[in-house]
Amino acid sequence: MSGIKQLAGQTLWYGGSSIVAKLINYLLTPLLTGLLTVADYGEMSMVYSFIPFMNIIFTYGMETAFFRFAQSDNNKDVYNTSSLSLILTSVVFSIALILFRHPLASLLRVENNPEYITISALIIGFDALSTIPFAKLRLDGKPRKFAFIKVLGIVVNFVSVYILLSVLPGILKKDPNHWIKTFYNKDWAVGYVFVANLLQSIITLLFLSREFMGFKLHVNRELWKKMLLYGMPLILAGFAGMVNETFDRIMLGWWAPAATEEAAKAQVGIYAACYKLSILITLAVQGFRMGAEPFFFKQSTSENATRTYARVMKFFVITLCLMFLSVMLYLDIWKHFIRNPKMWVGLKVVPILLLANMFVGIYYNLSIWYKLGNKTIAGAYITLIGAVVTLVVNYVFIPRYSYMACAWATFLAYGTMMVVSYVWGQKEYRVPYAWKKLCAYIIIAVALYLIHRGLVHAISGFWFNYGLATFLLIAYTCFILRVERNEFRKLPLIGKFLR
């Protein structure tokens, strides 16, 4: 259990900082949905769907390779080699994106604003340069600095967006001849969102300057080849993963059943805004990944490693189930984070996307078998399977069902990846997951949501709605605590209340 306590502590800092940062960023959702048109929000979302693909190419698995080889090779050699490799490729890739900005802008339906691609190239480049410095902080056990810089970056982004989209337009509205008119274009709102993101990326790298400048001009060529061979399959896996995660918004922009391009962008905006309501589970998954990756590698030499992995999975699934209920039982509250009521029509995708993100979280937990066994190509195959599901379902059903097809494609893709990884992983590296119990926890959580939805539909009323929601959430929590009483007794904070 000490290993789980260690992971909980790491996840508290790494995941907690990610959660705080994302929650601050999440506050941009009501701001942006209130200030941008539905079509502008969709246009912004399509470009932001492109950026993660480029992040995969710019980092080419080097972060995971850094953790893998730092355990067995000279740490300084690993850091020097990975840092210099990313610096060189980031410069080359950024220049390439800028040179091809016009065809890329046309592909993303922003042909009138190719400068969006130029700014995005700089964002991606600076973020890639921050990858290894952030990884070094995690490896060296400096979660406080990691957390501070992560949160600071998001705060910079939030404040910049607020100033550029709210404060400056307010000044011009009061005084149309104010001097800021010489540089401010009120019709370039989406562009200012990207400018704010670029400021975040630059300031983040500045605060990582000590780690970033800590490398020496020395590349271990043999080590570099090993790291590339280890990381290359992760490019394919990551690229396919981004197809599952963000490409649906681009496909929706291409194939949405809409009369005009503006209407298609509006559907993208509705889907992207409602996707934000799955943020709690997404945050938990991201936070878990931050703490779990270095933890799992360190635990791999432990005698009880597989038992520890199984316990981690159990606590992880329980957490995700509670988050699912926390969102779905109180969706009438959460929806107000989307300030434009016209976007609420897409709320029906939220439970599907929450379950999909639960599946991908479980998949990341399961993926330890191929990372420990240096079989990262297996991860590439699995995510390729998911990508094929995503592409086929979206291609066939978007023209008829619009963003509902995107939601179900995400659900089916992540569900397939989860099942394939479990079956394959148990043959390669058996971990005693309590899969029957975990499936039951998920099914019960979904059943409680459906019961709440059915009863509230039959009996309307504010107090009945939220009273029933609170009762069901407490009942589920008590049920879990009773079934897992012995496990929770071993935890440092909860355990003392259950003894």
Backbone torsions as a table, in degrees:
resi	resn	phi	psi	omega
1	MET	NA	-22.0	179.5
2	SER	-62.0	-34.0	177.9
3	GLY	-63.6	-39.6	179.1
4	ILE	-68.0	-37.4	175.7
5	LYS	-61.5	-40.6	178.8
6	GLN	-63.2	-45.2	178.7
7	LEU	-63.1	-40.3	179.4
8	ALA	-61.8	-40.0	178.5
9	GLY	-65.6	-42.8	178.4
10	GLN	-66.1	-42.9	-179.9
11	THR	-65.9	-32.2	178.8
12	LEU	-59.9	-42.6	-179.2
13	TRP	-80.9	-56.2	-177.0
14	TYR	-67.4	-49.5	178.5
15	GLY	-70.9	-38.9	179.7
16	GLY	-62.4	-41.9	178.1
17	SER	-65.8	-37.9	178.0
18	SER	-64.3	-39.9	179.9
19	ILE	-65.9	-46.8	178.9
20	VAL	-61.1	-45.2	180.0
21	ALA	-61.8	-44.6	-179.1
22	LYS	-68.7	-34.2	177.9
23	LEU	-66.0	-39.6	175.6
24	ILE	-63.0	-44.3	177.5
25	ASN	-63.5	-33.5	-179.8
26	TYR	-62.5	-29.5	177.9
27	LEU	-66.3	-15.3	173.7
28	LEU	-69.0	-23.7	-178.0
29	THR	-60.3	-53.1	176.4
30	PRO	-63.0	-33.7	179.6
31	LEU	-66.1	-49.9	-176.7
32	LEU	-71.0	-39.6	179.2
33	THR	-69.5	-19.8	176.8
34	GLY	-86.3	-28.5	-174.7
35	LEU	-99.4	-30.4	-179.5
36	LEU	-94.8	150.7	171.6
37	THR	-69.8	164.0	179.4
38	VAL	-60.6	-39.4	179.5
39	ALA	-67.8	-41.3	177.9
40	ASP	-62.9	-40.6	178.4
41	TYR	-62.7	-38.2	176.7
42	GLY	-66.5	-40.3	178.1
43	GLU	-61.7	-45.8	177.3
44	MET	-59.9	-41.9	-177.7
45	SER	-66.1	-34.4	179.2
46	MET	-66.6	-40.9	177.9
47	VAL	-67.5	-40.7	178.8
48	TYR	-68.8	-19.1	173.9
49	SER	-76.3	-23.9	179.5
50	PHE	-79.3	-36.0	-174.3
51	ILE	-58.3	-44.8	179.9
52	PRO	-60.0	-32.8	176.4
53	PHE	-61.0	-43.9	-180.0
54	MET	-69.5	-32.0	176.3
55	ASN	-59.5	-39.1	178.8
56	ILE	-63.4	-45.2	-179.2
57	ILE	-66.8	-42.1	-176.6
58	PHE	-66.6	-30.7	-177.3
59	THR	-101.2	-19.1	175.4
60	TYR	35.9	49.3	174.2
61	GLY	71.8	9.9	-173.6
62	MET	-69.6	-28.7	179.7
63	GLU	-65.5	-50.6	178.9
64	THR	-64.5	-37.9	176.7
65	ALA	-62.6	-36.9	177.4
66	PHE	-59.8	-47.4	179.2
67	PHE	-64.6	-40.4	-176.6
68	ARG	-64.5	-47.7	-173.6
69	PHE	-86.1	-18.0	176.5
70	ALA	-68.2	-18.2	179.2
71	GLN	-78.3	-25.3	-172.8
72	SER	-123.3	-20.7	-178.5
73	ASP	-107.6	176.9	176.8
74	ASN	-63.1	120.7	-175.9
75	ASN	-57.5	-40.4	-177.2
76	LYS	-66.6	-41.5	178.0
77	ASP	-62.4	-42.7	-179.9
78	VAL	-62.5	-43.6	-178.8
79	TYR	-67.6	-46.4	-180.0
80	ASN	-60.5	-46.2	-175.9
81	THR	-66.0	-47.7	-178.5
82	SER	-67.2	-38.6	-179.5
83	SER	-64.6	-49.7	-179.1
84	LEU	-64.0	-37.1	178.6
85	SER	-61.9	-46.2	-178.3
86	LEU	-69.9	-35.0	178.7
87	ILE	-61.8	-48.1	-178.3
88	LEU	-63.5	-49.8	-175.8
89	THR	-69.4	-32.5	179.1
90	SER	-63.0	-40.9	178.0
91	VAL	-64.3	-46.8	-177.8
92	VAL	-64.6	-46.8	-177.6
93	PHE	-66.6	-38.4	179.4
94	SER	-63.0	-43.0	178.1
95	ILE	-62.4	-40.6	-179.9
96	ALA	-62.6	-43.6	178.7
97	LEU	-61.8	-42.6	-179.1
98	ILE	-65.2	-39.7	179.6
99	LEU	-65.3	-33.1	-178.9
100	PHE	-102.3	26.5	-175.1
101	ARG	-64.2	-34.5	-176.9
102	HIS	-68.8	-50.6	176.3
103	PRO	-64.1	-34.2	178.2
104	LEU	-67.3	-39.0	177.9
105	ALA	-63.1	-39.0	177.8
106	SER	-66.0	-40.3	179.3
107	LEU	-61.2	-36.4	-177.2
108	LEU	-93.6	10.1	177.9
109	ARG	63.0	30.7	174.7
110	VAL	-124.9	41.1	-175.0
111	GLU	-60.7	-22.1	178.3
112	ASN	-79.7	-9.4	-178.1
113	ASN	-135.4	66.0	179.2
114	PRO	-64.2	-16.7	178.1
115	GLU	-65.2	-21.4	174.5
116	TYR	-59.0	-39.2	-179.1
117	ILE	-69.5	-38.3	178.3
118	THR	-61.5	-47.3	179.4
119	ILE	-64.4	-41.1	179.4
120	SER	-61.5	-38.8	178.9
121	ALA	-60.5	-40.6	178.4
122	LEU	-68.5	-40.3	177.2
123	ILE	-58.7	-50.0	-177.9
124	ILE	-62.1	-41.3	-179.5
125	GLY	-62.7	-48.2	179.2
126	PHE	-64.9	-38.3	178.1
127	ASP	-64.5	-38.4	178.2
128	ALA	-64.0	-38.4	178.9
129	LEU	-66.5	-23.8	179.9
130	SER	-84.4	-10.9	-172.0
131	THR	-60.1	-55.1	-176.5
132	ILE	-70.1	-40.4	174.2
133	PRO	-56.5	-42.0	176.4
134	PHE	-64.7	-41.2	178.7
135	ALA	-63.0	-37.2	179.2
136	LYS	-65.4	-39.0	176.8
137	LEU	-61.1	-40.8	179.0
138	ARG	-67.7	-42.1	-179.1
139	LEU	-67.3	-38.0	-178.1
140	ASP	-81.3	-2.0	178.9
141	GLY	69.4	49.0	177.9
142	LYS	-118.5	64.8	-174.2
143	PRO	-67.2	-29.6	-177.4
144	ARG	-66.4	-44.5	178.2
145	LYS	-66.6	-41.1	176.5
146	PHE	-56.1	-48.7	-177.6
147	ALA	-64.1	-44.1	-178.6
148	PHE	-59.4	-46.6	-176.3
149	ILE	-68.8	-40.4	178.4
150	LYS	-59.8	-49.2	-177.8
151	VAL	-67.3	-41.4	179.3
152	LEU	-57.7	-43.8	-179.4
153	GLY	-59.5	-43.4	-179.5
154	ILE	-68.7	-37.4	177.4
155	VAL	-61.4	-43.5	177.2
156	VAL	-58.8	-44.6	179.2
157	ASN	-61.2	-47.6	-177.6
158	PHE	-62.3	-48.5	-178.5
159	VAL	-63.3	-40.1	-179.6
160	SER	-64.0	-44.5	178.1
161	VAL	-61.8	-43.3	-179.1
162	TYR	-61.6	-43.6	-179.8
163	ILE	-66.3	-46.0	-174.2
164	LEU	-72.0	-33.2	-175.4
165	LEU	-103.4	-14.8	-176.8
166	SER	-122.1	-51.4	-174.9
167	VAL	-69.1	-52.8	-177.0
168	LEU	-63.5	-43.8	175.4
169	PRO	-61.5	-33.9	177.5
170	GLY	-64.5	-38.7	177.9
171	ILE	-65.1	-43.9	-179.9
172	LEU	-67.4	-30.7	178.5
173	LYS	-66.9	-37.8	178.6
174	LYS	-76.0	-37.8	-177.4
175	ASP	-135.2	90.0	-176.9
176	PRO	-59.2	-19.2	-178.9
177	ASN	-101.0	13.6	-180.0
178	HIS	-59.7	151.8	-174.8
179	TRP	-63.2	-23.2	179.9
180	ILE	-68.3	-12.8	177.4
181	LYS	-62.0	-24.2	-177.1
182	THR	-66.5	-23.7	-179.0
183	PHE	-125.3	-12.7	-173.7
184	TYR	-97.1	131.0	178.1
185	ASN	-115.2	108.6	-175.1
186	LYS	-66.8	-16.6	-179.9
187	ASP	-91.5	6.4	-177.3
188	TRP	-112.0	39.6	-173.4
189	ALA	-60.0	-44.2	-178.9
190	VAL	-62.9	-38.5	178.7
191	GLY	-60.7	-38.4	-179.7
192	TYR	-67.6	-27.5	174.8
193	VAL	-62.5	-42.4	179.2
194	PHE	-70.9	-35.6	176.5
195	VAL	-60.9	-43.0	178.4
196	ALA	-61.4	-40.1	178.3
197	ASN	-65.5	-38.5	178.4
198	LEU	-63.9	-41.2	176.4
199	LEU	-59.7	-41.4	177.8
200	GLN	-59.2	-47.1	-177.1
201	SER	-63.9	-41.0	-179.2
202	ILE	-66.8	-46.8	-177.7
203	ILE	-66.9	-37.0	176.6
204	THR	-59.0	-46.7	180.0
205	LEU	-65.1	-35.5	178.0
206	LEU	-62.4	-40.5	179.9
207	PHE	-75.0	-15.1	174.6
208	LEU	-97.4	12.6	-172.6
209	SER	-59.1	-34.4	-179.4
210	ARG	-63.5	-44.7	178.6
211	GLU	-72.9	-41.3	-176.9
212	PHE	-62.8	-39.5	-178.1
213	MET	-89.2	7.4	-176.4
214	GLY	-83.4	0.7	-178.9
215	PHE	-87.2	162.4	174.7
216	LYS	-112.6	153.7	-178.0
217	LEU	-76.0	67.9	-179.9
218	HIS	-145.1	126.8	178.3
219	VAL	-117.0	123.6	173.5
220	ASN	-84.1	102.8	-171.7
221	ARG	-62.5	-39.9	179.4
222	GLU	-65.1	-42.7	178.0
223	LEU	-64.4	-41.8	-179.6
224	TRP	-59.9	-41.2	178.4
225	LYS	-63.7	-42.1	178.8
226	LYS	-63.0	-42.7	-179.2
227	MET	-66.0	-38.0	177.7
228	LEU	-65.9	-44.0	179.7
229	LEU	-62.8	-36.4	178.3
230	TYR	-71.4	-40.7	-173.2
231	GLY	-84.4	-25.3	-175.7
232	MET	-56.7	-45.7	177.3
233	PRO	-60.4	-27.2	179.0
234	LEU	-69.6	-23.6	174.5
235	ILE	-64.1	-48.3	179.0
236	LEU	-61.9	-43.4	179.1
237	ALA	-64.4	-44.6	-179.8
238	GLY	-66.7	-39.7	-180.0
239	PHE	-64.9	-45.5	177.0
240	ALA	-64.1	-36.2	177.5
241	GLY	-63.0	-37.9	177.7
242	MET	-69.6	-29.3	172.9
243	VAL	-58.7	-43.4	179.4
244	ASN	-69.1	-35.2	-170.1
245	GLU	-87.8	-41.7	-171.5
246	THR	-129.3	-17.8	-173.3
247	PHE	-68.0	-18.8	-179.3
248	ASP	-62.2	-31.2	178.6
249	ARG	-68.8	-35.6	176.8
250	ILE	-68.4	-44.7	178.6
251	MET	-63.9	-36.7	178.0
252	LEU	-63.0	-39.3	176.6
253	GLY	-63.7	-31.7	179.9
254	TRP	-78.1	-44.0	-164.8
255	TRP	-115.9	5.0	-177.6
256	ALA	-57.7	140.4	178.1
257	PRO	-74.2	76.7	-177.0
258	ALA	-131.7	148.6	-176.0
259	ALA	-73.4	-31.1	-177.2
260	THR	-130.7	164.3	176.8
261	GLU	-64.1	-35.8	178.5
262	GLU	-63.2	-40.6	179.2
263	ALA	-67.5	-35.8	177.4
264	ALA	-64.6	-43.0	177.5
265	LYS	-63.0	-34.2	177.9
266	ALA	-63.7	-39.2	178.0
267	GLN	-66.2	-37.4	175.1
268	VAL	-62.1	-42.1	179.6
269	GLY	-62.4	-42.0	178.4
270	ILE	-62.0	-48.5	-178.6
271	TYR	-63.7	-43.9	-178.1
272	ALA	-65.4	-38.9	179.6
273	ALA	-66.7	-44.3	-179.6
274	CYS	-70.2	-28.9	175.8
275	TYR	-59.4	-32.0	-178.7
276	LYS	-60.4	-24.5	-177.4
277	LEU	-74.8	-6.4	172.9
278	SER	-89.9	16.1	-170.6
279	ILE	-64.1	-33.4	-176.3
280	LEU	-60.7	-47.3	179.9
281	ILE	-69.9	-37.5	177.1
282	THR	-60.3	-41.6	179.0
283	LEU	-64.3	-42.6	179.7
284	ALA	-61.9	-41.7	-180.0
285	VAL	-65.0	-45.5	-179.8
286	GLN	-64.7	-43.1	178.3
287	GLY	-62.3	-41.5	178.1
288	PHE	-61.8	-43.8	-179.4
289	ARG	-62.3	-38.3	-179.8
290	MET	-60.3	-45.3	-178.1
291	GLY	-83.7	-29.6	-169.6
292	ALA	-78.8	-37.2	-173.2
293	GLU	-59.3	-55.1	176.8
294	PRO	-65.5	-33.0	180.0
295	PHE	-62.9	-46.9	-177.5
296	PHE	-62.8	-39.0	178.9
297	PHE	-66.0	-39.3	179.8
298	LYS	-69.3	-34.7	-178.4
299	GLN	-76.4	-13.8	-171.7
300	SER	-61.2	-25.4	-179.6
301	THR	-90.6	-3.4	-178.8
302	SER	-73.7	150.7	-179.3
303	GLU	-66.0	-35.0	-177.3
304	ASN	-105.5	33.4	-174.8
305	ALA	-59.1	-49.0	-175.7
306	THR	-64.7	-36.5	178.3
307	ARG	-65.6	-38.6	177.2
308	THR	-63.8	-43.5	179.7
309	TYR	-61.1	-39.2	-180.0
310	ALA	-65.8	-40.9	178.6
311	ARG	-66.4	-40.3	177.6
312	VAL	-58.7	-44.5	179.4
313	MET	-59.7	-41.3	-178.3
314	LYS	-62.5	-50.0	-179.9
315	PHE	-64.6	-34.7	-179.4
316	PHE	-65.2	-47.8	-179.2
317	VAL	-64.5	-40.5	177.7
318	ILE	-59.7	-43.8	178.6
319	THR	-60.7	-45.0	-179.6
320	LEU	-64.6	-38.0	178.1
321	CYS	-63.8	-41.6	178.0
322	LEU	-64.8	-37.3	178.0
323	MET	-68.4	-39.0	176.5
324	PHE	-57.6	-48.2	179.8
325	LEU	-67.0	-36.3	-179.6
326	SER	-63.1	-31.9	177.6
327	VAL	-82.6	-50.2	-171.1
328	MET	-72.6	-34.0	179.8
329	LEU	-73.3	-21.4	-179.4
330	TYR	-121.2	33.1	-176.8
331	LEU	-62.1	-30.9	179.2
332	ASP	-65.3	-19.0	174.3
333	ILE	-89.0	-47.8	-176.9
334	TRP	-59.4	-32.7	-175.0
335	LYS	-63.3	-20.2	-178.5
336	HIS	-73.6	-8.5	171.4
337	PHE	-68.6	-20.7	172.4
338	ILE	-92.8	104.4	-170.7
339	ARG	-72.4	-21.1	-179.1
340	ASN	-93.8	107.6	-177.8
341	PRO	-59.8	-19.9	178.6
342	LYS	-64.1	-21.2	-179.0
343	MET	-85.4	-12.1	-176.9
344	TRP	-66.7	-15.9	179.6
345	VAL	-60.8	-21.4	-178.0
346	GLY	-92.4	7.3	-175.7
347	LEU	-62.4	-20.1	-179.1
348	LYS	-65.4	-13.3	177.9
349	VAL	-82.9	-14.3	-170.6
350	VAL	-61.7	-50.3	-179.4
351	PRO	-62.4	-34.3	178.8
352	ILE	-64.7	-44.2	-178.1
353	LEU	-71.3	-34.0	176.7
354	LEU	-62.4	-45.2	178.4
355	LEU	-66.0	-38.2	178.2
356	ALA	-61.2	-43.9	179.3
357	ASN	-69.8	-27.5	172.9
358	MET	-64.8	-43.3	179.2
359	PHE	-61.6	-43.0	-178.0
360	VAL	-68.9	-31.8	175.2
361	GLY	-63.5	-43.2	177.5
362	ILE	-64.7	-38.9	178.3
363	TYR	-61.2	-43.6	178.8
364	TYR	-62.1	-36.3	177.4
365	ASN	-65.8	-42.1	-179.4
366	LEU	-69.1	-26.0	-170.5
367	SER	-66.6	-5.4	-177.8
368	ILE	-61.5	-26.6	-176.4
369	TRP	-63.1	-40.3	-178.7
370	TYR	-85.8	-21.3	176.0
371	LYS	-74.2	-41.5	178.2
372	LEU	-68.1	-33.8	-176.5
373	GLY	-89.8	11.3	-178.7
374	ASN	54.7	35.7	179.6
375	LYS	-115.6	49.9	-176.3
376	THR	-63.4	-19.1	176.7
377	ILE	-63.4	-29.1	177.1
378	ALA	-63.7	-40.1	176.6
379	GLY	-62.5	-36.5	177.5
380	ALA	-64.3	-43.2	179.4
381	TYR	-62.9	-42.3	-177.6
382	ILE	-65.4	-45.4	-179.6
383	THR	-70.3	-28.2	174.2
384	LEU	-64.2	-39.7	176.1
385	ILE	-59.7	-45.9	177.8
386	GLY	-61.6	-40.2	-179.7
387	ALA	-64.1	-39.9	178.0
388	VAL	-62.1	-43.6	177.5
389	VAL	-59.5	-46.1	179.8
390	THR	-58.8	-50.1	-176.6
391	LEU	-63.9	-45.0	-177.0
392	VAL	-66.3	-49.0	-178.3
393	VAL	-62.6	-43.3	179.9
394	ASN	-66.7	-42.2	-179.2
395	TYR	-61.8	-41.3	-176.0
396	VAL	-76.9	-39.7	-167.7
397	PHE	-107.2	-18.7	178.7
398	ILE	-57.2	-45.2	-178.6
399	PRO	-58.7	-18.9	-178.9
400	ARG	-107.7	-39.3	-172.7
401	TYR	-112.8	2.3	176.2
402	SER	56.3	-134.1	-172.7
403	TYR	-71.4	-15.4	174.2
404	MET	-63.8	-35.2	176.3
405	ALA	-63.1	-38.9	178.9
406	CYS	-61.9	-43.9	-178.6
407	ALA	-63.2	-47.2	-178.8
408	TRP	-69.8	-31.8	175.9
409	ALA	-63.7	-41.8	178.0
410	THR	-63.3	-43.6	178.7
411	PHE	-59.3	-50.0	-177.1
412	LEU	-68.0	-38.0	-179.2
413	ALA	-65.1	-49.4	-178.1
414	TYR	-69.6	-35.1	177.1
415	GLY	-63.8	-41.1	178.4
416	THR	-65.2	-44.6	178.9
417	MET	-60.4	-41.7	-179.5
418	MET	-61.8	-48.1	-177.4
419	VAL	-66.1	-45.1	-179.3
420	VAL	-62.7	-43.3	-179.8
421	SER	-63.7	-39.9	179.8
422	TYR	-64.3	-49.9	-177.2
423	VAL	-62.8	-46.5	-179.3
424	TRP	-67.7	-43.5	-177.5
425	GLY	-64.2	-36.6	-179.7
426	GLN	-67.3	-24.0	176.4
427	LYS	-79.0	-32.5	-175.9
428	GLU	-89.7	-38.2	-174.3
429	TYR	-152.2	91.8	-171.0
430	ARG	-72.3	126.6	175.0
431	VAL	-122.7	131.5	-175.1
432	PRO	-78.4	63.9	177.1
433	TYR	-67.5	138.2	177.0
434	ALA	-84.9	67.1	-167.9
435	TRP	-67.1	-32.9	178.4
436	LYS	-64.8	-43.5	179.4
437	LYS	-65.9	-41.6	-178.5
438	LEU	-66.8	-39.7	175.3
439	CYS	-61.3	-39.6	179.3
440	ALA	-63.7	-41.2	179.1
441	TYR	-60.9	-41.6	-179.6
442	ILE	-67.9	-45.2	-178.7
443	ILE	-62.7	-41.4	179.3
444	ILE	-64.6	-40.6	178.6
445	ALA	-61.3	-44.8	178.9
446	VAL	-65.1	-40.5	179.7
447	ALA	-62.3	-40.7	179.0
448	LEU	-64.5	-38.4	176.1
449	TYR	-62.6	-44.1	-179.4
450	LEU	-66.5	-37.5	176.2
451	ILE	-62.1	-45.2	179.4
452	HIS	-61.6	-45.0	-178.6
453	ARG	-62.8	-44.0	-179.4
454	GLY	-64.4	-44.1	-178.4
455	LEU	-68.8	-40.2	179.5
456	VAL	-67.0	-33.3	176.7
457	HIS	-66.4	-35.6	-178.8
458	ALA	-82.3	-35.3	-177.4
459	ILE	-124.3	100.6	-177.7
460	SER	-81.9	162.2	178.7
461	GLY	140.9	137.0	-177.2
462	PHE	-59.2	-52.6	-174.5
463	TRP	-67.5	-37.5	178.1
464	PHE	-64.8	-43.1	-178.7
465	ASN	-57.4	-57.6	-173.6
466	TYR	-80.0	-27.0	174.6
467	GLY	-66.0	-45.4	177.7
468	LEU	-64.8	-40.6	179.1
469	ALA	-59.4	-46.2	-178.6
470	THR	-65.7	-41.6	178.9
471	PHE	-60.3	-46.5	-177.8
472	LEU	-66.1	-38.1	179.7
473	LEU	-67.0	-43.2	178.3
474	ILE	-65.5	-41.8	-179.6
475	ALA	-61.8	-41.8	179.4
476	TYR	-66.1	-41.3	179.2
477	THR	-62.4	-45.0	179.0
478	CYS	-63.7	-38.6	177.8
479	PHE	-60.7	-46.3	179.6
480	ILE	-63.3	-44.5	-179.3
481	LEU	-62.6	-34.0	180.0
482	ARG	-72.4	-45.4	-177.9
483	VAL	-67.3	-39.5	-176.3
484	GLU	-103.8	29.7	-174.8
485	ARG	-55.4	-45.0	-177.4
486	ASN	-65.9	-36.2	178.7
487	GLU	-69.6	-45.0	-177.2
488	PHE	-70.4	-24.6	177.7
489	ARG	-62.5	-26.5	-177.5
490	LYS	-82.1	-10.8	-179.3
491	LEU	-78.6	147.4	-172.1
492	PRO	-67.5	-36.1	-175.5
493	LEU	-97.9	-51.5	-178.0
494	ILE	-69.4	-35.1	-172.3
495	GLY	-57.5	-36.3	-176.4
496	LYS	-67.0	-20.7	178.5
497	PHE	-86.3	-10.7	-176.2
498	LEU	-109.0	-3.8	-178.7
499	ARG	-77.7	NA	NA
